[in-house]
Amino acid sequence: MSEPVNLNRVRKAKAKADEKVKAARNRVAFGRPGAEKALSEARRDKTARELDAKKREP
């Protein structure tokens, strides 16, 4: 005879596993650190300034 299964524990374990999967997906989608975002924004601004400086006036 097998051991009885507590369905509440199974349900909660499944919900916890699903939350971990969702969190992993969100980390991939939205998980850039603030410093990395600031660095890419600074690089984009610098590139725009350099491009504006090289433009010729008509």
Gaussian input, Z-matrix of N, CA and C with variables (Angstrom, degrees):
# hf/3-21g

backbone

0 1
 N
 C     1     B1
 C     2     B2     1     A1
 N     3     B3     2     A2     1     D1
 C     4     B4     3     A3     2     D2
 C     5     B5     4     A4     3     D3
 N     6     B6     5     A5     4     D4
 C     7     B7     6     A6     5     D5
 C     8     B8     7     A7     6     D6
 N     9     B9     8     A8     7     D7
 C    10    B10     9     A9     8     D8
 C    11    B11    10    A10     9     D9
 N    12    B12    11    A11    10    D10
 C    13    B13    12    A12    11    D11
 C    14    B14    13    A13    12    D12
 N    15    B15    14    A14    13    D13
 C    16    B16    15    A15    14    D14
 C    17    B17    16    A16    15    D15
 N    18    B18    17    A17    16    D16
 C    19    B19    18    A18    17    D17
 C    20    B20    19    A19    18    D18
 N    21    B21    20    A20    19    D19
 C    22    B22    21    A21    20    D20
 C    23    B23    22    A22    21    D21
 N    24    B24    23    A23    22    D22
 C    25    B25    24    A24    23    D23
 C    26    B26    25    A25    24    D24
 N    27    B27    26    A26    25    D25
 C    28    B28    27    A27    26    D26
 C    29    B29    28    A28    27    D27
 N    30    B30    29    A29    28    D28
 C    31    B31    30    A30    29    D29
 C    32    B32    31    A31    30    D30
 N    33    B33    32    A32    31    D31
 C    34    B34    33    A33    32    D32
 C    35    B35    34    A34    33    D33
 N    36    B36    35    A35    34    D34
 C    37    B37    36    A36    35    D35
 C    38    B38    37    A37    36    D36
 N    39    B39    38    A38    37    D37
 C    40    B40    39    A39    38    D38
 C    41    B41    40    A40    39    D39
 N    42    B42    41    A41    40    D40
 C    43    B43    42    A42    41    D41
 C    44    B44    43    A43    42    D42
 N    45    B45    44    A44    43    D43
 C    46    B46    45    A45    44    D44
 C    47    B47    46    A46    45    D45
 N    48    B48    47    A47    46    D46
 C    49    B49    48    A48    47    D47
 C    50    B50    49    A49    48    D48
 N    51    B51    50    A50    49    D49
 C    52    B52    51    A51    50    D50
 C    53    B53    52    A52    51    D51
 N    54    B54    53    A53    52    D52
 C    55    B55    54    A54    53    D53
 C    56    B56    55    A55    54    D54
 N    57    B57    56    A56    55    D55
 C    58    B58    57    A57    56    D56
 C    59    B59    58    A58    57    D57
 N    60    B60    59    A59    58    D58
 C    61    B61    60    A60    59    D59
 C    62    B62    61    A61    60    D60
 N    63    B63    62    A62    61    D61
 C    64    B64    63    A63    62    D62
 C    65    B65    64    A64    63    D63
 N    66    B66    65    A65    64    D64
 C    67    B67    66    A66    65    D65
 C    68    B68    67    A67    66    D66
 N    69    B69    68    A68    67    D67
 C    70    B70    69    A69    68    D68
 C    71    B71    70    A70    69    D69
 N    72    B72    71    A71    70    D70
 C    73    B73    72    A72    71    D71
 C    74    B74    73    A73    72    D72
 N    75    B75    74    A74    73    D73
 C    76    B76    75    A75    74    D74
 C    77    B77    76    A76    75    D75
 N    78    B78    77    A77    76    D76
 C    79    B79    78    A78    77    D77
 C    80    B80    79    A79    78    D78
 N    81    B81    80    A80    79    D79
 C    82    B82    81    A81    80    D80
 C    83    B83    82    A82    81    D81
 N    84    B84    83    A83    82    D82
 C    85    B85    84    A84    83    D83
 C    86    B86    85    A85    84    D84
 N    87    B87    86    A86    85    D85
 C    88    B88    87    A87    86    D86
 C    89    B89    88    A88    87    D87
 N    90    B90    89    A89    88    D88
 C    91    B91    90    A90    89    D89
 C    92    B92    91    A91    90    D90
 N    93    B93    92    A92    91    D91
 C    94    B94    93    A93    92    D92
 C    95    B95    94    A94    93    D93
 N    96    B96    95    A95    94    D94
 C    97    B97    96    A96    95    D95
 C    98    B98    97    A97    96    D96
 N    99    B99    98    A98    97    D97
 C   100   B100    99    A99    98    D98
 C   101   B101   100   A100    99    D99
 N   102   B102   101   A101   100   D100
 C   103   B103   102   A102   101   D101
 C   104   B104   103   A103   102   D102
 N   105   B105   104   A104   103   D103
 C   106   B106   105   A105   104   D104
 C   107   B107   106   A106   105   D105
 N   108   B108   107   A107   106   D106
 C   109   B109   108   A108   107   D107
 C   110   B110   109   A109   108   D108
 N   111   B111   110   A110   109   D109
 C   112   B112   111   A111   110   D110
 C   113   B113   112   A112   111   D111
 N   114   B114   113   A113   112   D112
 C   115   B115   114   A114   113   D113
 C   116   B116   115   A115   114   D114
 N   117   B117   116   A116   115   D115
 C   118   B118   117   A117   116   D116
 C   119   B119   118   A118   117   D117
 N   120   B120   119   A119   118   D118
 C   121   B121   120   A120   119   D119
 C   122   B122   121   A121   120   D120
 N   123   B123   122   A122   121   D121
 C   124   B124   123   A123   122   D122
 C   125   B125   124   A124   123   D123
 N   126   B126   125   A125   124   D124
 C   127   B127   126   A126   125   D125
 C   128   B128   127   A127   126   D126
 N   129   B129   128   A128   127   D127
 C   130   B130   129   A129   128   D128
 C   131   B131   130   A130   129   D129
 N   132   B132   131   A131   130   D130
 C   133   B133   132   A132   131   D131
 C   134   B134   133   A133   132   D132
 N   135   B135   134   A134   133   D133
 C   136   B136   135   A135   134   D134
 C   137   B137   136   A136   135   D135
 N   138   B138   137   A137   136   D136
 C   139   B139   138   A138   137   D137
 C   140   B140   139   A139   138   D138
 N   141   B141   140   A140   139   D139
 C   142   B142   141   A141   140   D140
 C   143   B143   142   A142   141   D141
 N   144   B144   143   A143   142   D142
 C   145   B145   144   A144   143   D143
 C   146   B146   145   A145   144   D144
 N   147   B147   146   A146   145   D145
 C   148   B148   147   A147   146   D146
 C   149   B149   148   A148   147   D147
 N   150   B150   149   A149   148   D148
 C   151   B151   150   A150   149   D149
 C   152   B152   151   A151   150   D150
 N   153   B153   152   A152   151   D151
 C   154   B154   153   A153   152   D152
 C   155   B155   154   A154   153   D153
 N   156   B156   155   A155   154   D154
 C   157   B157   156   A156   155   D155
 C   158   B158   157   A157   156   D156
 N   159   B159   158   A158   157   D157
 C   160   B160   159   A159   158   D158
 C   161   B161   160   A160   159   D159
 N   162   B162   161   A161   160   D160
 C   163   B163   162   A162   161   D161
 C   164   B164   163   A163   162   D162
 N   165   B165   164   A164   163   D163
 C   166   B166   165   A165   164   D164
 C   167   B167   166   A166   165   D165
 N   168   B168   167   A167   166   D166
 C   169   B169   168   A168   167   D167
 C   170   B170   169   A169   168   D168
 N   171   B171   170   A170   169   D169
 C   172   B172   171   A171   170   D170
 C   173   B173   172   A172   171   D171

   B1=1.4420
   B2=1.5230
   B3=1.3094
   B4=1.4590
   B5=1.5217
   B6=1.3212
   B7=1.4645
   B8=1.5229
   B9=1.3089
   B10=1.4666
   B11=1.5295
   B12=1.3250
   B13=1.4551
   B14=1.5258
   B15=1.3230
   B16=1.4537
   B17=1.5249
   B18=1.3171
   B19=1.4587
   B20=1.5249
   B21=1.3237
   B22=1.4646
   B23=1.5198
   B24=1.3204
   B25=1.4728
   B26=1.5235
   B27=1.3153
   B28=1.4666
   B29=1.5207
   B30=1.3291
   B31=1.4630
   B32=1.5203
   B33=1.3385
   B34=1.4611
   B35=1.5240
   B36=1.3135
   B37=1.4640
   B38=1.5210
   B39=1.3344
   B40=1.4617
   B41=1.5273
   B42=1.3218
   B43=1.4656
   B44=1.5228
   B45=1.3238
   B46=1.4601
   B47=1.5265
   B48=1.3214
   B49=1.4650
   B50=1.5246
   B51=1.3419
   B52=1.4667
   B53=1.5212
   B54=1.3373
   B55=1.4621
   B56=1.5267
   B57=1.3314
   B58=1.4664
   B59=1.5252
   B60=1.3243
   B61=1.4662
   B62=1.5221
   B63=1.3298
   B64=1.4680
   B65=1.5224
   B66=1.3386
   B67=1.4622
   B68=1.5236
   B69=1.3142
   B70=1.4623
   B71=1.5287
   B72=1.3278
   B73=1.4669
   B74=1.5242
   B75=1.3289
   B76=1.4623
   B77=1.5253
   B78=1.3296
   B79=1.4660
   B80=1.5168
   B81=1.3172
   B82=1.4642
   B83=1.5203
   B84=1.3284
   B85=1.4575
   B86=1.5176
   B87=1.3125
   B88=1.4630
   B89=1.5200
   B90=1.3085
   B91=1.4467
   B92=1.5073
   B93=1.3107
   B94=1.4531
   B95=1.5187
   B96=1.3338
   B97=1.4560
   B98=1.5293
   B99=1.3072
   B100=1.4571
   B101=1.5124
   B102=1.3291
   B103=1.4622
   B104=1.5250
   B105=1.3190
   B106=1.4668
   B107=1.5284
   B108=1.3313
   B109=1.4634
   B110=1.5222
   B111=1.3360
   B112=1.4604
   B113=1.5225
   B114=1.3244
   B115=1.4587
   B116=1.5260
   B117=1.3245
   B118=1.4647
   B119=1.5233
   B120=1.3329
   B121=1.4616
   B122=1.5277
   B123=1.3264
   B124=1.4608
   B125=1.5274
   B126=1.3235
   B127=1.4697
   B128=1.5230
   B129=1.3441
   B130=1.4551
   B131=1.5322
   B132=1.3371
   B133=1.4594
   B134=1.5267
   B135=1.3294
   B136=1.4579
   B137=1.5251
   B138=1.3265
   B139=1.4592
   B140=1.5290
   B141=1.3251
   B142=1.4682
   B143=1.5258
   B144=1.3283
   B145=1.4671
   B146=1.5138
   B147=1.3338
   B148=1.4637
   B149=1.5244
   B150=1.3073
   B151=1.4555
   B152=1.5364
   B153=1.3196
   B154=1.4684
   B155=1.5229
   B156=1.3373
   B157=1.4547
   B158=1.5279
   B159=1.3111
   B160=1.4691
   B161=1.5260
   B162=1.3150
   B163=1.4591
   B164=1.5115
   B165=1.3082
   B166=1.4705
   B167=1.5140
   B168=1.2830
   B169=1.4579
   B170=1.5254
   B171=1.3176
   B172=1.4755
   B173=1.5083
   A1=108.93
   A2=116.72
   A3=120.54
   A4=110.57
   A5=113.82
   A6=120.64
   A7=110.32
   A8=118.06
   A9=120.08
   A10=110.20
   A11=116.00
   A12=121.75
   A13=108.37
   A14=115.34
   A15=120.66
   A16=107.25
   A17=116.51
   A18=121.01
   A19=112.06
   A20=117.51
   A21=119.97
   A22=110.77
   A23=116.84
   A24=120.10
   A25=110.65
   A26=116.85
   A27=120.88
   A28=109.51
   A29=116.85
   A30=121.06
   A31=111.08
   A32=116.34
   A33=120.30
   A34=111.37
   A35=118.10
   A36=121.03
   A37=110.62
   A38=116.49
   A39=120.02
   A40=110.50
   A41=117.88
   A42=121.23
   A43=110.40
   A44=117.21
   A45=121.06
   A46=110.75
   A47=117.58
   A48=121.25
   A49=110.69
   A50=116.27
   A51=119.89
   A52=111.01
   A53=117.40
   A54=120.94
   A55=111.35
   A56=116.75
   A57=120.05
   A58=110.90
   A59=116.70
   A60=120.50
   A61=109.83
   A62=116.30
   A63=120.44
   A64=110.82
   A65=117.06
   A66=120.83
   A67=110.89
   A68=117.37
   A69=120.76
   A70=110.32
   A71=116.51
   A72=119.69
   A73=111.04
   A74=116.64
   A75=120.48
   A76=111.25
   A77=117.50
   A78=119.70
   A79=110.79
   A80=116.41
   A81=119.52
   A82=110.36
   A83=116.90
   A84=120.55
   A85=113.05
   A86=117.25
   A87=120.74
   A88=113.90
   A89=118.46
   A90=121.00
   A91=117.54
   A92=119.16
   A93=119.19
   A94=109.04
   A95=117.83
   A96=120.42
   A97=111.68
   A98=116.15
   A99=121.46
   A100=112.57
   A101=117.00
   A102=120.45
   A103=110.64
   A104=116.43
   A105=119.73
   A106=110.63
   A107=116.85
   A108=120.49
   A109=110.77
   A110=116.69
   A111=120.85
   A112=110.68
   A113=117.14
   A114=120.85
   A115=111.36
   A116=117.28
   A117=119.10
   A118=110.78
   A119=117.79
   A120=120.19
   A121=110.82
   A122=117.59
   A123=121.27
   A124=110.76
   A125=116.48
   A126=119.99
   A127=111.20
   A128=116.39
   A129=120.67
   A130=110.40
   A131=117.45
   A132=121.28
   A133=111.75
   A134=116.22
   A135=120.51
   A136=110.43
   A137=115.88
   A138=119.89
   A139=110.74
   A140=116.60
   A141=120.35
   A142=110.83
   A143=117.91
   A144=121.08
   A145=110.88
   A146=117.52
   A147=120.90
   A148=110.93
   A149=117.26
   A150=120.92
   A151=110.08
   A152=117.15
   A153=120.24
   A154=111.83
   A155=116.79
   A156=120.57
   A157=111.29
   A158=117.36
   A159=121.05
   A160=113.33
   A161=116.82
   A162=119.32
   A163=110.15
   A164=115.00
   A165=120.56
   A166=109.69
   A167=116.47
   A168=121.74
   A169=108.84
   A170=118.79
   A171=120.86
   A172=112.53
   D1=138.92
   D2=-177.49
   D3=-88.04
   D4=167.82
   D5=179.32
   D6=-75.60
   D7=144.86
   D8=175.58
   D9=-67.65
   D10=147.54
   D11=-177.72
   D12=-107.97
   D13=130.82
   D14=175.87
   D15=-84.32
   D16=109.11
   D17=-174.39
   D18=-67.52
   D19=-29.60
   D20=177.25
   D21=-63.77
   D22=-41.13
   D23=178.67
   D24=-65.40
   D25=-41.08
   D26=179.62
   D27=-63.79
   D28=-45.23
   D29=-179.27
   D30=-62.32
   D31=-44.73
   D32=-179.62
   D33=-67.56
   D34=-37.42
   D35=178.31
   D36=-65.30
   D37=-40.53
   D38=178.42
   D39=-65.59
   D40=-41.79
   D41=179.05
   D42=-63.42
   D43=-40.62
   D44=179.17
   D45=-64.78
   D46=-41.16
   D47=178.54
   D48=-65.03
   D49=-40.20
   D50=178.18
   D51=-64.17
   D52=-39.66
   D53=178.15
   D54=-64.20
   D55=-37.31
   D56=178.38
   D57=-65.16
   D58=-39.98
   D59=178.19
   D60=-64.30
   D61=-44.44
   D62=179.57
   D63=-63.04
   D64=-40.72
   D65=178.96
   D66=-64.23
   D67=-39.14
   D68=179.03
   D69=-64.41
   D70=-40.54
   D71=177.90
   D72=-64.43
   D73=-41.05
   D74=179.62
   D75=-66.97
   D76=-36.53
   D77=177.62
   D78=-62.11
   D79=-38.37
   D80=178.24
   D81=-68.91
   D82=-41.47
   D83=-175.69
   D84=-75.17
   D85=-41.21
   D86=-171.09
   D87=-121.20
   D88=6.01
   D89=-165.24
   D90=-89.25
   D91=35.68
   D92=175.29
   D93=-83.40
   D94=130.44
   D95=178.57
   D96=-64.22
   D97=157.21
   D98=-178.99
   D99=-59.91
   D100=-38.73
   D101=-179.95
   D102=-64.35
   D103=-38.85
   D104=179.76
   D105=-67.52
   D106=-40.27
   D107=177.05
   D108=-62.59
   D109=-43.86
   D110=-179.45
   D111=-64.51
   D112=-39.76
   D113=179.39
   D114=-64.04
   D115=-44.98
   D116=-179.84
   D117=-66.83
   D118=-35.56
   D119=177.05
   D120=-66.64
   D121=-40.78
   D122=178.51
   D123=-63.95
   D124=-41.09
   D125=177.98
   D126=-64.11
   D127=-41.30
   D128=179.27
   D129=-63.91
   D130=-41.98
   D131=178.34
   D132=-64.26
   D133=-41.36
   D134=179.90
   D135=-63.88
   D136=-43.26
   D137=179.14
   D138=-62.06
   D139=-40.90
   D140=178.88
   D141=-65.32
   D142=-41.48
   D143=178.21
   D144=-63.49
   D145=-43.56
   D146=179.82
   D147=-64.12
   D148=-39.18
   D149=179.15
   D150=-66.70
   D151=-42.94
   D152=177.97
   D153=-63.03
   D154=-34.64
   D155=-179.46
   D156=-69.40
   D157=-27.53
   D158=-176.76
   D159=-90.81
   D160=-5.59
   D161=-179.90
   D162=-70.71
   D163=144.89
   D164=178.69
   D165=-97.23
   D166=141.75
   D167=177.06
   D168=-82.14
   D169=136.01
   D170=179.85
   D171=-75.48

